């Protein structure tokens, strides 16, 4: 019987976003396969995490495309971006805690592509006068990632209603990023 790699990855992501310390046995059980079958797909936890990283990058790039970052105002684009990223937020929250993904020369180039696109949106907002210029686009990008992760964790723990995810992130980010009127 052929193992559906996509199903295994989605099952692993669903489990690990709720319980980041889950064992490979628990991941196999969640996917409905044996541990041996899981190990034929992924040699170990690191290989599984790297495959989840690829899935996360694919989902982020698809969300960026769907958000149409160059359309309308930068503020409108941020609203669309948060809406499109919501489905991938839990996976991003898990990946955000996997330090080995962001260290050294083995860092996946996909993260740099994503960073570049999001930073360009913030730079566009600064150039149009919508966003503060005293916060760098790189910092605003990092802050957005942190808000995605925090929002996903808060929703998964039941501390925040899922319907409030987008509103809370956009309001906090833009409330701090919007240029203040000078007196």
C-alpha positions as a Markdown table, in Angstrom:
| # | Residue | x | y | z |
|---|---|---|---|---|
| 1 | Unk | 0.0 | 0.0 | 0.0 |
| 2 | Unk | 1.4 | 3.4 | -1.0 |
| 3 | Unk | 1.8 | 6.0 | 1.7 |
| 4 | Unk | 0.3 | 9.4 | 0.9 |
| 5 | Unk | 3.2 | 11.7 | 1.9 |
| 6 | Unk | 0.9 | 14.7 | 1.9 |
| 7 | Unk | -1.4 | 13.0 | 4.4 |
| 8 | Unk | 1.5 | 12.1 | 6.6 |
| 9 | Unk | 2.9 | 15.6 | 6.5 |
| 10 | Unk | -0.5 | 17.2 | 7.2 |
| 11 | Unk | -1.1 | 14.7 | 10.1 |
| 12 | Unk | 2.3 | 15.5 | 11.5 |
| 13 | Unk | 1.7 | 19.2 | 11.2 |
| 14 | Unk | -1.7 | 18.9 | 12.9 |
| 15 | Unk | -0.2 | 17.0 | 15.8 |
| 16 | Unk | 3.1 | 19.0 | 16.2 |
| 17 | Unk | 1.3 | 22.3 | 16.1 |
| 18 | Unk | -0.7 | 21.2 | 19.2 |
| 19 | Unk | 2.2 | 19.2 | 20.8 |
| 20 | Unk | 5.6 | 20.2 | 19.5 |
| 21 | Unk | 7.3 | 17.5 | 21.6 |
| 22 | Unk | 5.3 | 14.6 | 20.2 |
| 23 | Unk | 7.4 | 11.5 | 19.5 |
| 24 | Unk | 7.8 | 9.9 | 16.1 |
| 25 | Unk | 5.6 | 7.1 | 17.4 |
| 26 | Unk | 2.9 | 9.6 | 18.1 |
| 27 | Unk | 3.3 | 11.2 | 14.7 |
| 28 | Unk | 3.0 | 7.7 | 13.1 |
| 29 | Unk | -0.1 | 7.0 | 15.1 |
| 30 | Unk | -1.7 | 10.3 | 14.1 |
| 31 | Unk | -1.0 | 9.6 | 10.5 |
| 32 | Unk | -2.5 | 6.1 | 10.8 |
| 33 | Unk | 0.8 | 4.3 | 9.8 |
| 34 | Unk | 3.4 | 2.3 | 11.6 |
| 35 | Unk | 6.6 | 3.8 | 12.9 |
| 36 | Unk | 8.6 | 1.8 | 10.4 |
| 37 | Unk | 6.5 | 3.2 | 7.6 |
| 38 | Unk | 7.0 | 6.7 | 8.9 |
| 39 | Unk | 10.8 | 6.1 | 9.1 |
| 40 | Unk | 10.8 | 4.9 | 5.5 |
| 41 | Unk | 9.4 | 8.3 | 4.6 |
| 42 | Unk | 11.4 | 10.4 | 7.0 |
| 43 | Unk | 14.7 | 9.1 | 8.5 |
| 44 | Unk | 14.1 | 10.8 | 11.7 |
| 45 | Unk | 12.6 | 13.9 | 13.4 |
| 46 | Unk | 15.0 | 16.3 | 11.6 |
| 47 | Unk | 14.0 | 14.9 | 8.2 |
| 48 | Unk | 10.3 | 15.3 | 9.2 |
| 49 | Unk | 10.8 | 18.8 | 10.4 |
| 50 | Unk | 12.7 | 19.7 | 7.2 |
| 51 | Unk | 9.8 | 18.3 | 5.1 |
| 52 | Unk | 7.3 | 20.3 | 7.2 |
| 53 | Unk | 9.5 | 23.3 | 6.6 |
| 54 | Unk | 9.1 | 22.8 | 2.8 |
| 55 | Unk | 5.3 | 22.5 | 3.3 |
| 56 | Unk | 5.3 | 25.7 | 5.4 |
| 57 | Unk | 7.3 | 27.6 | 2.8 |
| 58 | Unk | 4.9 | 26.4 | 0.0 |
| 59 | Unk | 1.9 | 27.5 | 2.0 |
| 60 | Unk | 3.5 | 30.9 | 2.8 |
| 61 | Unk | 4.4 | 31.5 | -0.8 |
| 62 | Unk | 0.8 | 30.5 | -1.9 |
| 63 | Unk | -0.6 | 32.9 | 0.8 |
| 64 | Unk | 1.7 | 35.7 | -0.4 |
| 65 | Unk | 0.5 | 35.1 | -4.0 |
| 66 | Unk | -3.2 | 35.1 | -3.0 |
| 67 | Unk | -2.7 | 38.3 | -0.9 |
| 68 | Unk | -1.8 | 40.3 | -4.0 |
| 69 | Unk | 0.7 | 42.4 | -2.1 |
| 70 | Unk | 1.1 | 45.0 | -4.9 |
| 71 | Unk | -2.7 | 45.7 | -5.2 |
| 72 | Unk | -4.3 | 48.7 | -3.4 |
| 73 | Unk | -2.8 | 50.4 | -0.4 |
| 74 | Unk | -0.2 | 48.7 | 1.8 |
| 75 | Unk | -2.7 | 48.7 | 4.6 |
| 76 | Unk | -5.2 | 46.8 | 2.5 |
| 77 | Unk | -2.5 | 44.4 | 1.5 |
| 78 | Unk | -1.6 | 43.7 | 5.1 |
| 79 | Unk | -5.2 | 42.8 | 5.8 |
| 80 | Unk | -5.2 | 40.4 | 2.9 |
| 81 | Unk | -1.9 | 39.0 | 3.9 |
| 82 | Unk | -3.0 | 38.2 | 7.4 |
| 83 | Unk | -6.3 | 36.6 | 6.1 |
| 84 | Unk | -4.3 | 34.4 | 3.7 |
| 85 | Unk | -1.7 | 33.4 | 6.2 |
| 86 | Unk | -4.3 | 32.3 | 8.8 |
| 87 | Unk | -4.5 | 28.7 | 7.5 |
| 88 | Unk | -0.8 | 28.3 | 7.8 |
| 89 | Unk | -0.3 | 30.1 | 11.1 |
| 90 | Unk | -0.3 | 27.0 | 13.3 |
| 91 | Unk | 2.4 | 25.3 | 11.2 |
| 92 | Unk | 4.4 | 28.6 | 11.2 |
| 93 | Unk | 4.1 | 28.7 | 14.9 |
| 94 | Unk | 5.6 | 25.2 | 15.2 |
| 95 | Unk | 8.4 | 26.0 | 12.6 |
| 96 | Unk | 9.1 | 29.3 | 14.4 |
| 97 | Unk | 10.3 | 27.3 | 17.4 |
| 98 | Unk | 12.5 | 25.0 | 15.5 |
| 99 | Unk | 15.8 | 26.9 | 15.8 |
| 100 | Unk | 17.8 | 24.5 | 13.6 |
| 101 | Unk | 15.8 | 25.7 | 10.6 |
| 102 | Unk | 17.1 | 29.2 | 11.0 |
| 103 | Unk | 20.7 | 28.6 | 11.9 |
| 104 | Unk | 23.8 | 28.3 | 9.9 |
| 105 | Unk | 24.3 | 27.9 | 6.2 |
| 106 | Unk | 21.7 | 25.2 | 5.8 |
| 107 | Unk | 18.9 | 27.7 | 6.1 |
| 108 | Unk | 16.3 | 27.2 | 3.4 |
| 109 | Unk | 16.3 | 30.0 | 0.8 |
| 110 | Unk | 12.5 | 29.9 | 0.8 |
| 111 | Unk | 12.5 | 31.9 | 4.1 |
| 112 | Unk | 14.6 | 34.6 | 2.5 |
| 113 | Unk | 12.2 | 34.8 | -0.5 |
| 114 | Unk | 9.2 | 35.2 | 1.9 |
| 115 | Unk | 11.1 | 37.8 | 4.1 |
| 116 | Unk | 11.9 | 39.8 | 1.0 |
| 117 | Unk | 8.3 | 39.9 | -0.2 |
| 118 | Unk | 6.9 | 40.9 | 3.1 |
| 119 | Unk | 9.6 | 43.5 | 3.8 |
| 120 | Unk | 8.8 | 45.0 | 0.3 |
| 121 | Unk | 5.2 | 45.4 | 1.4 |
| 122 | Unk | 6.3 | 47.3 | 4.5 |
| 123 | Unk | 8.8 | 49.4 | 2.5 |
| 124 | Unk | 6.0 | 50.3 | 0.1 |
| 125 | Unk | 3.8 | 51.4 | 3.0 |
| 126 | Unk | 6.7 | 53.5 | 4.3 |
| 127 | Unk | 7.3 | 55.1 | 0.9 |
| 128 | Unk | 3.6 | 55.9 | 0.5 |
| 129 | Unk | 3.5 | 57.5 | 4.0 |
| 130 | Unk | 1.1 | 54.9 | 5.5 |
| 131 | Unk | 3.7 | 53.2 | 7.8 |
| 132 | Unk | 6.2 | 54.6 | 10.3 |
| 133 | Unk | 9.7 | 55.1 | 8.9 |
| 134 | Unk | 11.4 | 54.6 | 12.2 |
| 135 | Unk | 10.8 | 50.9 | 12.2 |
| 136 | Unk | 12.7 | 48.9 | 9.6 |
| 137 | Unk | 10.9 | 46.7 | 7.1 |
| 138 | Unk | 12.9 | 43.8 | 8.5 |
| 139 | Unk | 11.7 | 44.5 | 12.0 |
| 140 | Unk | 8.1 | 44.8 | 10.9 |
| 141 | Unk | 8.4 | 41.5 | 9.1 |
| 142 | Unk | 9.8 | 39.8 | 12.2 |
| 143 | Unk | 7.0 | 41.3 | 14.3 |
| 144 | Unk | 4.4 | 40.0 | 11.9 |
| 145 | Unk | 5.9 | 36.4 | 12.3 |
| 146 | Unk | 5.8 | 36.8 | 16.0 |
| 147 | Unk | 2.2 | 37.9 | 15.9 |
| 148 | Unk | 1.2 | 35.0 | 13.6 |
| 149 | Unk | 2.9 | 32.5 | 16.0 |
| 150 | Unk | 1.3 | 34.1 | 19.1 |
| 151 | Unk | -2.1 | 34.3 | 17.5 |
| 152 | Unk | -2.0 | 30.6 | 16.5 |
| 153 | Unk | -0.9 | 29.5 | 20.0 |
| 154 | Unk | -3.6 | 31.6 | 21.6 |
| 155 | Unk | -6.3 | 30.2 | 19.3 |
| 156 | Unk | -5.1 | 26.6 | 19.8 |
| 157 | Unk | -5.1 | 27.0 | 23.6 |
| 158 | Unk | -8.6 | 28.5 | 23.5 |
| 159 | Unk | -7.4 | 31.8 | 25.0 |
| 160 | Unk | -8.6 | 33.7 | 21.9 |
| 161 | Unk | -11.5 | 32.9 | 19.6 |
| 162 | Unk | -10.5 | 31.8 | 16.1 |
| 163 | Unk | -12.7 | 34.4 | 14.6 |
| 164 | Unk | -10.6 | 37.2 | 16.2 |
| 165 | Unk | -7.3 | 36.0 | 14.8 |
| 166 | Unk | -7.2 | 38.4 | 11.8 |
| 167 | Unk | -8.6 | 41.4 | 13.7 |
| 168 | Unk | -6.2 | 41.1 | 16.6 |
| 169 | Unk | -3.1 | 40.7 | 14.5 |
| 170 | Unk | -3.9 | 43.5 | 12.0 |
| 171 | Unk | -5.0 | 45.9 | 14.7 |
| 172 | Unk | -1.9 | 45.3 | 16.9 |
| 173 | Unk | 0.5 | 45.4 | 13.9 |
| 174 | Unk | -1.0 | 48.4 | 12.2 |
| 175 | Unk | -1.7 | 50.2 | 15.4 |
| 176 | Unk | 2.0 | 50.1 | 16.0 |
| 177 | Unk | 3.1 | 50.5 | 12.5 |
| 178 | Unk | 0.9 | 53.3 | 11.2 |
| 179 | Unk | 2.6 | 56.7 | 10.9 |
| 180 | Unk | 1.3 | 59.1 | 13.6 |
| 181 | Unk | 0.0 | 62.4 | 12.6 |
| 182 | Unk | 2.3 | 65.2 | 13.6 |
| 183 | Unk | 1.0 | 67.9 | 15.9 |
